[in-house]
């Protein structure tokens, strides 16, 4: 069997669990105008969203058109004003807005028609007046005219379309109860719609500068802490919008708009390719402190008694506490892991443990990723570990079986022949 065939089989095996997990889940996707303006990206996106639909996801698309509207206004010689970084929409601009958004929408629908030709069942995409708008009003003495904001969302109507097997499409234009047309901020609309639907996932394609230095995943408390640290920027505005409307959304994924295929990678691969913000895990990841030693001992003692972990004394833990990261929920330590630097830019992963009551929630994966980030910051290029019970789990997460001779020399001399621990090693990179 060729390597390409093996890679395909391994990828399929890895993705199968995610396919099952996502079936029947509601996913709201924000598509900025810059992404839709690239024909190749648009074609790829249509194909991938069609695939998601056939895999059983309920999909709501919210399309932007800022780039296209800017170009249309410039061609028409129409100038516009902004206030607080929001465009003021005059009545003279509405015809251009409606025409331009109609063109972008028709291009998107055409792509789905093309994608349907390759599928056994055609993909149906529908729009409607589910979003009711109202004027943004007068702010600081400035009248925003036909720039609007959301008044209410007919989430039952949207859900009915999703339950009937259709993809829902929302545009930047919405209508008031008096029949007026308003231009909405599509990112704000996306977040509010996802919140109203209590969506399982919100996928946001963002600019590269909005993704700079974001971690692979953040809890809501970590998100809010990061927002406090950021200076005023597009990245801060994006994160603030996510925070403002994240009452009911379980997970928010931020993706690079230059890569339309990021959608599938984020949903169906173990490590993803964007940033995950989660609200369905109520715990904190943090460095350990000396006062945590008692809690760590309480966590690892059952595993030491079973022979899964090597026994550690309180004195040893106190000396090595700076090597540990913890997961804490309601002032209770529910997980831990440690990293020990060695020669040859290698690091030892040790004492990875999750409380029995919290297993099956991907907490081990979260600890492993955090240890990998810490290791890279220390200049460590590969992780190794010794285990007698859990080597299959580590192989699933990128480690490979090796021999004692592959360990750093100082660690080889301490190898316990009676335990006959398996040796596993994982190379690290900035892409992990």
N, C-alpha and C positions, 0 to 999 in steps of 0.2 A: 504493500500500500504506500502511495506517495505521501510526502510530507503535507502537501496541500490538502489531501483527502483526510489525513489525520487531524489537521487543524480544523477542518470543517466539522468533523465528528465531535471533537472536543468542544467547539463553539456551540454546536447544537445541544450537546449534553448540558453545558453550562446555562444556556438560555432557556431550557425547557421548564425549569422551576419558575422562572420569571414570567413566562408565557401563561402558566397556570395562575400565578398570583395576580396578574393584571386583568385576567378575563372578567368582564362585567364591571370593571372599575371606570369611574368617570374621570376623564382627562381633558383639561382646558389648555389650549396651546396658543401662545401669543406669537404672531408672525409679523415682524416689523416690515415696513415698506422696502428697506434696503435688501432684505432677503428675497422678497417677491420680485424685485427688479432684475435679478440675475436669472436668465432663462434656464440655465443648467441646474441651478439650485432649486428653482421652482419645480422643474420636472422631477428631480430626485425627491423633493418634499411630497409631491402628489403621490408618487409611488409608495413612499414609506408610510404616509398617513393612510392610504388605502389598505396597506398591509396590516397596520394596527387595527383598523376597523374590522378586517376579516379575522383577526385574532381575538375579537370579542371586546375590545375597548369601546367605551362610549365617548365620542370625541366632539368637543366644541372648539371651533377655530375663531380667533379674534384677529382680524387683519388690520394692519396699519398701512398708511400710504403717505407718510410725511415727505419722503423723498420725491415721490411722484407729484404730490401737490405743490411742493416748492418749485419743481421744474415747470409745471403747468402755469403757475402764477408768473414766473419769470418770463416765460414765452409770451404771455399775454400783457406783459409790462405792468402787472399789478403789484404794487408794493404793499407790505403788511407790517403791522406793529406787533410787538410782544410786550407783555407785562408779567413780571415774576416768571419768566421763561415759558409763558403760555401765549399761543397765538390768539390775537383778537380777530374774530371772523366777522367781517362786514357782510351786509346783504348782497353787495356787488360780487363777493367772492363765492357765493353759494352755488351758482351755476357751474363754475369751474370745479368746485369740490364734488358736486354730484356727478359731473361728467367723468372726472378723473377716477373717483372711487368706483364708479360703474365699470370703467375700463379694467381696473385692477381686479375687481371681482370677477369679471367675465374671463380674464386670463386664468385666474385661479380655478374657476369652474371648468374651463377647457382642459386644464391639466388633469383634473380628476376624471373627466370623460376619457381622456387618453389612457390614464392608468387603469380604468375600468375594463378596457379592451383586453388587458392581460390577466384579468381575474375572472373566476367562474361566475360571480354575481356582481352586477354593476354597483358602483358606489353612488349613493344619492346624497347630494348636498343641498341643504335648504336654508333659507333666510326668512326672517319675520320681524314683526314689530314687538319683540319681547322686551326690549329695553326702552323705558320711558324716560325722556330727558326733561330738564328744566334749564332756564338761563343760569349761567355762572354768576351773572349779575354785575354789580358795580363794586369794584375793589380799589381802595385808595383813590377814589374819584374817577376811576377808569371803567368805562362800560365795555364789557367783553362781547356785547351784541349777540351774535349767533354761535359763540363758543358756549357750550353747555356742560352740564354735569348730570350724573345719574340721579333720577328721582326714585324709580323703583324698577325691579326686574321681575318679569313673569317667569319665575324659575319652574313653575309647574308646566307651563307651555313648552319650555326648553326640554324638560325631562320627558315629556310625552313624546317629543320627536326622537330623543335619544332611545327611548324604550321601543320605538317602532323601527329601529335599525337605521336611522338617518344620521348623517353628520350635520351639525349645526354650524352655520357661518354668521358671524356678526361683523359689521363694518363700523367705521368711525362715525357714521351718520345715524342719528336717532331722532325721534319725534316727540313733541310735547303733547299733552292731552288737548291742546288747542290747535294742533296740526302744524305747528312750526317745526322747521328743520334746524337741528343743532349739530355742531361738530364736537365730538367727544375726544378726550384723551384716551387712546386705545389701551395703554398699559393699565391705567386706572380702571377702565371698563373690564379688562381681562381679570384683574384681581377681584373686583367686586362680583363679577359673574361667578367666578370659581368659588368665592365665599358663599354666595347665595345658594349654589348647587351643593355645597359641602363636598366639593370635588376631592377625590382621592389624590389627584396629582395636578399641579399647575406647572406647565413647561413654558419657560420664557427664553426666547432667543434674544440675546443682548449683544451690545457692542464689545469688542475686545477690551477697550479701556474700562468697561464696567465689570469685567471679570478679573482684572489684574489683582494678583496676590490674594484672591479669595481662596479659602481652604476647600478641601474636597467636600466637607460637610460641616454644618453648624446647627446647633439647637437654637430655639428662639431666644433664650437668654444670651447665648453667644452672639447671635445676630445683633441684638440691641447693644451689647457692649462694643461691638465693632463699629456700629453707627456712631456712637459717642466719640470714637477715636478718629473718625474720618473728617477731613475738611470738606467744605462744600464742593460737590462734584456730581457728575452724572451717576457715578457708582453709588454715592450716598443717597441720591434721589430714588434710584431703583430700589435699594434696600429698605428705605423708609416706606415706599409704597407697598412693598411686600409685607412689612411689619404692620402697617396700618390696617390691612385687609386680610389678615391671616388668622381670623378667629376660628374658622372651621376647616381650613384647608390642611390636610394631613402632611403633604410633602410638596415643596416647591423646588423645581430643578431649573438652574440658570445655565443656558447653553450658549456657545459661540455662534453668532449669526452667520459667520463665514463657512460653517460646516453643517449643511442641512442633515447629513446622516448622523449627526450627534444625537438626534432623537432616539434612534434605535439603540445606539451604543449606551446611552444613559439608562434606558429602560431594561435592556436585555443582557447586559454584561455585569459582572460582579463589581468591578471598580468604577464603571461609568466613565464619563469624560467631562462632566461639568461640576457644578457646585450644588449640593443637596442641602436644603434648609428643612428641618423636620420639626413637627410639633407633636408627633405621636410617641415620643420617647421623653419621659419626664425625669431626666437625670442630668448630671453635670460631669463632664470630663475635666480633670484637673491634676496638677502635680501633687504628690504625696508630701505630707509634713510629719514631723516627729510624733505629733499627737495622734496620728492615724495608725500607729503600729499595732495597737490593740485591736482595731477593726480589721486590719489585714490578717492578723493571726486568727481571728475568729472566722474569717472567710476561707483561709487556706487550710486550716486544721483538718477538716473532713477529707480533703484531697490528699493531704500528707498521710493520713491514716490508711487511705486506700492504696497508697504507693504511687499515686499519679504525680505528685510533686515531691521533690526532695525536702526533707524537714529543715526548717529555718528557725533559729532561736530568736528570741526577742532582741538580744544583744546584736545579733547579725543584722536584723532588720533595721535597728536604730542606726547602725553604721552605714547601711546601704540605702536608706530611705530616699535619697535624692535620685536614685535610679528608677523609681516607681512612678507610674501614672495610675490614677484611680477613676472609677465610675462611682458616683455617689447619688443616691436618691433619698430624699427626706432625711438627711444627715446619717444615712446608713451606707456603708461601703458595699457595693454589689458586684464590683469587678476590679481587677488589678492586673498589671503587667509591668515588667522591668526590662531595662536595656543596660548591658554592661559592655563598655568599649574594650576591644582587644587589639592586638598587633595586626598588621597588614590591612588596616582599615576595615576590620571585621567587628561585628558586635553580636553579643549573645542575647537572644530573647529568652526571658526566664519568667517563671511564676505567673503565666497567663491563666487567670481563673475568673469564672463568673459564678455568682451565687446560684444554687440549684433552682430557686424560685423564679429566676429571670432568664433562664436559658431559652433558646429558640427565638430571641428577639434581635439577633444579629449584633449583640453587644461584644462578642468575641471579635468579630470583624472590625468593629469600631475601635477597640483597643489595639488590635494589630495595626490598623492604619495609622493610629496616633503614634505608636512606637516607631513605625517606619519614618514618619515625618520627623520625629525627634532624632532618630538615628542619622538621617540625612543632614540635619542641622549640625550634628557633631562630626561630620565628615566621614561617616561610616558608609561603606560601599556595598556591604553584604551582611545579611543577618544569618546566624546559625542558631540551632537549638538542639537539645537532647530530650527525647521523650520515649516513654515506654508504652503509652496508651493511645495517643491522639495523633499519630503521624498521618493518618488519612486526611484528617481535617486540614492539616497544614499543607499537604500536597495539593488539596483543592484550592488553597490560597497562595499558590505560586512557589512553594518550597519543593526541593528535589532531594531524594535520598542520596546521601554521600557516605564516605567512610571516615573512620576516626582520623586517618592520615590527612584529611582535608581540613581539619580543625587547626586553629592557631596552636603553635607548639606548646605554649603554657597550658592550654586547655587539654591537649592530648595527654599531658603528664598527670592530669587530675581525673582522667576518664575512669569511671567505676566499672570494672569488668563484671562484677556481680550483677549489676542492674541490666547490663547489655542494652543500654539505651540506643535508640535509632538516632542517627545523625542526619539532620536536614539543613539545607542551606538555600537562601534566596538572595539573588543579586538585587540591589536597589537602584532605582533611577528616579529622576524628577518626575517621570510619568506614572510612577506607582501610586 
